[in-house]
Amino acid sequence: MYIRQFDPWKSELCTCPPKYSLNPYTGCVHGCLYCYASSYIKNFFNLREKPKLIESLKREIKKIPKNSLISLCNTSDPYPPVEFNKKITRKCLEIFKDNDMKVLIITKSDIVLRDIDLFKEMPSCVTITITTFKHYKKLEPYAPAPIQRFKALEELGKKGIPIGIRLDPIIPMLNEEEIEAILKAAKDSGVKHVIASTFKPRWDSWQRISQAFPDIAGKIQKLYFKDGAKISNSWYLAKPLRKDLILKVKQTCAALSLTFSSCREGFPELNNSPSCDGSHLIPDKSFSQEQAAILF
C-alpha cells in the first residue's frame, strides 16, 4: 500500500496525532545534506515515480476512514520540480478531496502555490521547512531559496490557507544564530505555528555535513558522538543542550505570539499547541472558506 499509517513503530518520542502518510514520489532532488531518509532509501537523491500510484490510491482510499488526516510528505518532498508538469501530487490531492480527507502538506517548494484552488476546497494546512538564510546553498543545494519559500507562505496566507513553518533542523554553531531572524520572517509572512527540531545525524548525513562544514563538524562532533546518545539509528545531542536549543525557539515564538511545538525531542511538556505537526490549524470541514480566512 502507498498510504501508510504514520510512525507504525510507535516511537516514544513521537507526539503526532493519529494520521496517515503518503509520499507521491520515491526519493528527493533537493540534495539536503542533513537528510535522514537517504540512510534507508536506496538512491534517495534520484527521484522516481511510483508505479501505478494513482490507480492504487483510488483503491486504497476506500479503506481509509472519512475525515482522516493524511500527511504529504514525511520522507520526500511532494513538490519536486517535475511535479509542475507531472501533477502527480495534484492528482493525489484531488483523490483526497473527493474522498473527504484532511491534508497536511510538508514541503520546501513554492510549487505548492499551484494547488491553492484545491486547498481552498478541502480541509488543509501547508507547512514549509525553513532551515537557514546564510547557508542554504550548501545545506539545501537544489531546493528553492528561503525567500521563495517565504513568499509562498505569504501568498498562501493571503488566500486563507492555514500556514506554519518547520524550523528544521537546528544545527549547533551552524544555523542556531539564525533562529530569531527566521522566526521574525515567519511572523511577517503570516505564520501562526512553528515546529522545531535539532539535527539528528545518521552515518551518511554526518559525512555530508563534515565535508561541507569541516570546521563546525570538528567542533560539534563531541556533542553528538561522545556527550550525546544514539536513539533509533540517529545521534542526538545531550538532553540539556537539546533542551536549551528548543527553549530558545519556544521563547522567541512566545515573544512573537506564535504557537510552538518540537518534533521528536523528548520535551512534550514544552509544546503549547493542540498538535505538534500543525494539523490543528486545519479548519473543520464544516467551516466556510470565509470563516477559515478570518480565523487564520
C-alpha positions as CSV (number, residue, x, y, z in Angstrom):
1,M,0.0,0.0,0.0
2,Y,1.1,3.5,-0.7
3,I,-0.9,5.1,2.1
4,R,0.6,4.0,5.3
5,Q,0.0,4.7,9.0
6,F,2.4,7.3,10.2
7,D,5.0,6.0,12.6
8,P,3.8,2.4,12.8
9,W,6.6,1.6,15.2
10,K,5.1,4.0,17.8
11,S,8.2,5.8,18.8
12,E,8.1,7.1,22.4
13,L,9.4,10.4,21.1
14,C,6.6,10.9,18.6
15,T,3.8,13.2,19.8
16,C,1.9,13.4,16.4
17,P,-1.8,12.8,16.3
18,P,-3.0,9.7,14.5
19,K,-2.6,10.2,10.8
20,Y,-1.6,8.5,7.5
21,S,1.4,9.3,5.3
22,L,1.9,9.3,1.6
23,N,5.0,10.1,-0.5
24,P,3.9,10.6,-4.1
25,Y,7.5,10.2,-5.2
26,T,10.3,8.0,-4.1
27,G,13.4,10.0,-3.4
28,C,14.1,13.7,-3.5
29,V,16.2,16.0,-5.6
30,H,16.7,18.8,-3.1
31,G,20.0,17.3,-2.0
32,C,19.8,18.5,1.6
33,L,22.9,17.5,3.4
34,Y,21.1,16.8,6.7
35,C,18.6,14.4,5.1
36,Y,17.9,11.2,7.2
37,A,15.8,9.4,4.6
38,S,18.9,8.8,2.4
39,S,20.2,6.4,5.1
40,Y,17.4,3.9,4.5
41,I,16.1,4.6,1.0
42,K,18.4,3.4,-1.8
43,N,19.5,6.1,-4.3
44,F,17.4,8.6,-2.4
45,F,18.6,11.6,-4.3
46,N,17.5,10.0,-7.6
47,L,13.8,10.9,-7.9
48,R,11.5,8.2,-9.1
49,E,7.8,7.9,-9.9
50,K,5.9,5.2,-8.0
51,P,4.4,2.6,-10.4
52,K,0.6,2.7,-10.8
53,L,0.3,5.2,-7.9
54,I,-2.9,6.9,-8.9
55,E,-4.7,3.6,-9.8
56,S,-3.6,2.1,-6.4
57,L,-4.5,5.2,-4.5
58,K,-8.1,5.2,-5.8
59,R,-8.5,1.7,-4.3
60,E,-6.6,2.3,-1.1
61,I,-8.5,5.5,-0.2
62,K,-11.7,3.5,0.1
63,K,-10.2,1.7,3.1
64,I,-9.4,4.9,4.9
65,P,-12.0,6.4,7.3
66,K,-13.5,9.6,6.1
67,N,-12.0,12.8,7.5
68,S,-8.7,11.1,8.2
69,L,-5.5,13.2,8.3
70,I,-3.0,12.4,5.6
71,S,0.5,13.9,5.6
72,L,2.4,14.7,2.4
73,C,5.3,14.1,2.9
74,N,7.4,12.7,5.7
75,T,10.4,11.5,3.7
76,S,10.4,13.0,0.2
77,D,9.0,16.4,-0.9
78,P,5.6,16.4,-2.6
79,Y,6.6,19.2,-4.9
80,P,9.9,18.4,-6.7
81,P,10.5,20.4,-9.9
82,V,9.0,17.7,-12.1
83,E,5.7,18.0,-10.2
84,F,5.0,21.3,-12.0
85,N,4.3,19.3,-15.2
86,K,3.7,15.7,-13.9
87,K,1.0,16.8,-11.5
88,I,1.2,13.6,-9.6
89,T,0.8,15.2,-6.2
90,R,-2.1,17.3,-7.5
91,K,-3.8,14.1,-8.7
92,C,-3.4,12.7,-5.2
93,L,-4.9,15.8,-3.7
94,E,-7.9,15.5,-6.0
95,I,-8.5,12.0,-4.8
96,F,-8.3,13.1,-1.2
97,K,-10.7,15.9,-1.8
98,D,-13.2,13.7,-3.5
99,N,-13.0,11.3,-0.5
100,D,-13.3,13.8,2.3
101,M,-9.8,13.6,3.7
102,K,-7.8,16.2,5.6
103,V,-4.3,17.1,4.3
104,L,-1.2,18.3,5.9
105,I,1.5,19.5,3.4
106,I,5.2,19.5,4.3
107,T,7.4,21.0,1.6
108,K,10.3,23.3,0.7
109,S,8.9,24.2,-2.7
110,D,6.9,27.2,-3.9
111,I,5.3,25.0,-6.5
112,V,2.8,24.4,-3.7
113,L,1.1,27.7,-4.8
114,R,-0.2,26.0,-7.9
115,D,-2.6,23.9,-5.8
116,I,-4.2,26.8,-3.8
117,D,-7.5,26.1,-5.6
118,L,-7.6,22.6,-4.2
119,F,-6.5,23.6,-0.7
120,K,-9.5,26.0,-0.7
121,E,-11.9,23.2,-1.4
122,M,-10.7,20.8,1.3
123,P,-9.6,20.8,5.0
124,S,-5.8,21.5,4.6
125,C,-2.7,23.2,6.0
126,V,0.6,23.9,4.5
127,T,3.9,23.8,6.4
128,I,7.1,24.9,4.8
129,T,10.6,24.0,6.0
130,I,12.9,26.8,6.7
131,T,16.4,25.9,7.9
132,T,18.8,28.8,7.1
133,F,19.2,32.1,5.3
134,K,23.0,32.1,5.2
135,H,23.9,28.5,4.3
136,Y,21.1,27.2,2.1
137,K,23.2,27.0,-1.0
138,K,25.4,24.4,0.8
139,L,22.9,22.8,3.1
140,E,20.0,22.6,0.6
141,P,21.7,23.0,-2.8
142,Y,18.8,22.2,-5.1
143,A,15.9,23.4,-3.0
144,P,14.2,26.8,-3.7
145,A,15.8,29.7,-1.9
146,P,14.3,30.7,1.5
147,I,13.0,34.0,0.1
148,Q,10.9,32.0,-2.4
149,R,9.5,29.8,0.4
150,F,8.6,32.9,2.5
151,K,6.9,34.4,-0.5
152,A,4.9,31.2,-0.9
153,L,3.9,31.3,2.7
154,E,2.7,34.9,2.4
155,E,0.7,34.1,-0.7
156,L,-0.9,31.0,0.9
157,G,-1.8,33.0,4.0
158,K,-3.4,35.8,1.9
159,K,-5.6,33.2,0.2
160,G,-6.8,31.9,3.5
161,I,-4.8,28.7,3.7
162,P,-3.5,27.9,7.2
163,I,0.3,28.0,7.3
164,G,3.2,27.0,9.6
165,I,6.9,26.5,9.3
166,R,9.2,23.8,10.3
167,L,12.5,25.2,11.7
168,D,14.3,22.0,11.0
169,P,17.0,21.0,11.7
170,I,18.8,23.3,14.1
171,I,22.5,22.5,13.9
172,P,24.6,23.8,16.7
173,M,27.1,26.6,15.7
174,L,25.8,26.5,12.1
175,N,22.3,27.9,12.0
176,E,21.3,28.4,15.6
177,E,22.2,32.0,15.5
178,E,19.5,32.5,12.8
179,I,16.6,31.3,14.9
180,E,15.3,34.8,15.7
181,A,15.7,36.1,12.2
182,I,13.8,33.1,10.7
183,L,11.0,33.3,13.2
184,K,10.6,37.1,12.7
185,A,10.4,36.5,8.9
186,A,7.8,33.7,9.6
187,K,5.7,36.1,11.7
188,D,5.9,38.7,9.0
189,S,4.7,36.1,6.4
190,G,1.6,35.4,8.4
191,V,2.7,32.1,10.0
192,K,0.8,31.0,13.1
193,H,2.7,27.9,14.2
194,V,6.3,26.7,14.4
195,I,7.6,23.2,14.6
196,A,11.3,22.9,15.6
197,S,13.8,20.0,15.8
198,T,17.5,19.6,16.2
199,F,19.9,17.9,13.8
200,K,20.0,14.2,14.4
201,P,22.7,12.8,12.2
202,R,22.9,9.3,10.7
203,W,26.0,7.9,9.2
204,D,25.6,9.4,5.7
205,S,24.3,12.8,6.7
206,W,27.1,13.3,9.2
207,Q,29.6,12.6,6.4
208,R,28.0,15.2,4.1
209,I,27.9,17.8,6.9
210,S,31.5,17.1,7.8
211,Q,32.7,17.5,4.2
212,A,30.7,20.8,3.6
213,F,31.4,22.3,7.0
214,P,34.6,20.7,8.4
215,D,35.3,23.4,11.0
216,I,31.9,23.3,12.5
217,A,31.8,19.5,12.3
218,G,35.0,19.3,14.2
219,K,33.5,21.5,17.0
220,I,30.2,19.6,17.4
221,Q,31.4,16.0,16.8
222,K,31.9,15.5,20.6
223,L,28.5,17.0,21.3
224,Y,26.9,14.1,19.4
225,F,29.2,11.1,19.5
226,K,30.6,11.5,23.0
227,D,28.2,13.6,25.0
228,G,25.1,12.7,23.1
229,A,23.2,9.4,22.6
230,K,22.1,7.1,19.8
231,I,18.3,6.7,19.5
232,S,16.8,4.7,16.7
233,N,19.8,4.9,14.4
234,S,20.1,8.7,14.9
235,W,22.6,10.5,17.1
236,Y,21.0,13.1,19.5
237,L,22.6,15.9,21.3
238,A,22.8,15.5,25.1
239,K,19.4,16.3,26.6
240,P,20.4,19.6,28.4
241,L,21.9,21.1,25.2
242,R,19.0,19.9,23.1
243,K,16.5,21.4,25.6
244,D,18.4,24.7,25.6
245,L,18.1,25.0,21.8
246,I,14.4,24.1,21.8
247,L,13.7,26.5,24.7
248,K,15.4,29.3,22.6
249,V,12.9,28.6,19.8
250,K,9.9,28.5,22.2
251,Q,10.9,31.7,23.9
252,T,11.3,33.5,20.6
253,C,7.9,32.2,19.5
254,A,6.3,33.4,22.7
255,A,7.7,36.9,22.1
256,L,6.2,36.8,18.6
257,S,2.9,35.3,19.7
258,L,3.5,32.2,17.7
259,T,2.4,28.7,18.9
260,F,5.2,26.3,19.3
261,S,6.0,22.6,19.3
262,S,9.1,20.4,19.0
263,C,9.5,17.3,16.9
264,R,10.8,14.1,18.5
265,E,12.9,15.9,21.0
266,G,11.5,14.3,24.2
267,F,10.1,17.5,25.6
268,P,6.3,17.3,25.0
269,E,5.7,19.5,28.1
270,L,7.2,22.5,26.2
271,N,4.6,22.3,23.4
272,N,1.9,24.9,23.7
273,S,-0.3,24.0,20.7
274,P,-3.1,21.5,20.2
275,S,-0.9,19.4,17.8
276,C,2.8,19.2,17.3
277,D,2.7,18.9,13.5
278,G,0.5,21.9,12.8
279,S,-2.6,19.8,11.9
280,H,-4.6,21.7,14.5
281,L,-4.5,24.6,12.0
282,I,-6.7,22.7,9.6
283,P,-10.3,24.2,9.9
284,D,-13.2,21.9,10.5
285,K,-14.6,20.9,7.1
286,S,-17.9,22.4,8.0
287,F,-16.3,25.9,8.1
288,S,-16.7,28.1,5.1
289,Q,-13.6,29.4,3.4
290,E,-14.5,32.9,4.5
291,Q,-14.6,31.7,8.2
292,A,-11.3,30.0,7.7
293,A,-9.7,33.2,6.3
294,I,-10.9,35.2,9.3
295,L,-9.5,32.6,11.8
296,F,-6.2,32.2,10.1
